[in-house]
Amino acid sequence: MRVALDDEQRDVRWRRPRIEVSRGDPQRERLIDELASARLLRTDQEPEHEGNRAIETVDIVHEALLNGWPTLQNAITSARETLRRRARFDQALKEWQSRGRSDACLLSGVRLAEAQELARDGDSVLQSQDAQALLARSVQRRDAQRNRVIGGLGALLVLAVAAMIVAWVQTGAALSASKQAQNAEATAVAERDRAQNAEATAVAERDRAQNAEATAVAERDRAEERARVADSQRLAFAASTRLDDDPQLALLLAYEAFDRDRNPITRETLASAIMAQRRLGRQLGQYHTGGVNSAAYSPDGARIVTASDDGTAVVWDAVSGQAIATLQGHTDWVNSAAYSPDGARIVTASWDGTAVVWDAVSGQAIATLQGHTAAVWSAAYSPDGARIVTASDDGTAVVWDAVSGQAIATLQGHTAAVWSAAYSPDGARIVTASDDGTAVVWDAVSGQAIATLQGHTAAVWSAAYSPDGARIVTASWDGTAIVWDAVSGQAITTLQGHTAAVWSAAFSPDGARIVTASDDGTAIVWDAVSGQAIATLQGHTDAVVSAAFSPDGARIVTASRDRTAVVWDAVSGQAITTLQGHTDAVVSAAYSPDGARIVTASGDGTAVVWYVPDDAEAVRAAACRIWRGFTIDELQRYSLSYPSAPVDRAHCLP
């Protein structure tokens, strides 16, 4: 029996001649008869295509058997690929026949290979003459094509061999030329490498020579630097020994020392020599009989006022050091004294519970500010000079009319002593610092509290505004300082780093930095915005009670209980000079308006004016006070082998 595939590759009945199915095998003949008797196959008579003779055909009874008869289905599945090949060949045969046996329909490639495989298997699809003719002619055409290809390949092979021979000959010549070129190149590279090595060796030798020379120069420079520093210190020491008996020689020696090397020793010696010429550095306060609690410059820097435990304040000439006026009238210690903005008046604060306004020239009392019930610790003018604010141990601060002395407003709200009170730069507000651990911002006209600055855990000793009035810094016994928003009263940053009480805190003139003075013996410079420590000023051996910036913000002066004041570089934190001479604690230090001088106040009953110019000012000041050169004897005595440093007096007044 035969099964074929339709166009959709489904199994369908395929009627075939009986002789094709049985192949003349008796056993197959008997099987066909048995299947026909069982009505599984059907036999029939059908006319042959090429004659009128009838042939017997065999076919499956019904196509349902293809899927419903398991034995048949298994057989079909195992032979399905053969069925597909047979179907493809049968389709090709029909097309070839329908197109008049055209060579265009001959088999080739995979289809020809499949037909040959069916032929080898003796498949019945190839038993017809047309089928065998199609296969034979397809094979003949393939063989002819192969022969043509082989012939063409042979010709190509001959040509290729000839080309290879030519190429081999040419390649040999090229290789020979290439070898020669490579050898020449290698020789050139070797020569170049030798040249480069020689050059590298020369460069290395040159570098070693230069390094040796640089080392020698550096050693020479270091030796010269050491000699210069030693010579400058030698001359500075010599100058210090002649300050009293020959101030002009001392100035010449100090000028030479400073010209050789500008260091803290030569800088301090030159300043001392200049002060000896100007008769500065002499003690003020020879009239005081008690400790000096404060010293402050007038706005023009021409005068100084000191406040003393002896119950007086004294006005001094800032240049000559002579007393101009003694302010007498208090009945107890005078804690502070401050000039009005125009310098015409002075206000003093006293333990006797009063503050007094004085004429700064005559020393006459103008008004007594009475109203507090305990000591008055501080008194300060408003920026316009029209009012005064006082801070008292009675827990209040009072705003006064600076001319009439009448009380304008009492600032009440603290629960303990008020240590300080300060105006904002625009005069609209006042900030007070109290022993109750708070600071309070007040309206300067109405006296109403605007904000309470809470955050410290101990007494607040001082409170100060920033130059723009936007911030306030407070210093506390709890060892910290805090920066506050001056409007909202909110804490901005806490300055932590000291290990003991902080006595004072002050902004730099540009408001970018803050300096704090502490009982731990140090002062610290802080970034006013971030609160980060910039430099720690270390060197004092006892508490630092005050710290202040110079007018240009470049330097800081600190006052200490170790009996000294120290001038520092505000950026590096390096000590520039130490002001020594007091015999008791230095309680305050203040710059002159031009920044060239400092006045210190001490418990020893004196105030001292120190000349502390910057380097350029020191050189100019010294040059203007040198009126002679070294003698031959002085040059020999101090081992000076060349004349003194050139002196430029072009800027000096006649």
Secondary structure, DSSP 4 states (H G I P E B T S, - for coil): --EEE-TTS-EEE--EEHHHHHTT-HHHHHHHHHHHHTTSEEEEEEE-TTSS-EEEEEEES-THHHHH-HHHHHHHHHTHHHHHHHHHHHHHHHHHHHTTS-GGG---HHHHHHHHHHHHTT-GGG-SHHHHHHHHHHHHHHHHHHHHHHHHHHHHHHHHHHHHHHHHHHHHHHHHHHHHHHHHHHHHHHHHHHHHHHHHHHHHHHHHHHHHHHHHHHHHHHHHHHHHHHHHHHHHHHHHHTTTT-HHHHHHHHHHHHHH--SHHHHHHHHHHHHHHHT-SPEE-TT-SS-EEEEEE-TTSSEEEEEETTSEEEEEETTT--EEEEEE--SS-EEEEEE-TTSSEEEEEETTS-EEEEETTT--EEEEE---SS-EEEEEE-TTSSEEEEEETTS-EEEEETTT--EEEEE---SS-EEEEEE-TTSSEEEEEETTSEEEEEETTT--EEEEEE--SS-EEEEEE-TTSSEEEEEETTSEEEEEETTT--EEEEEE--SS-EEEEEE-TTSSEEEEEETTS-EEEEETTT--EEEEE---SS-EEEEEE-TTSSEEEEEETTSEEEEEETTT--EEEEEE--SS-EEEEEE-TTSSEEEEEETTS-EEEEE---HHHHHHHHHHH------HHHHHHTT--SPPPP---TTS--
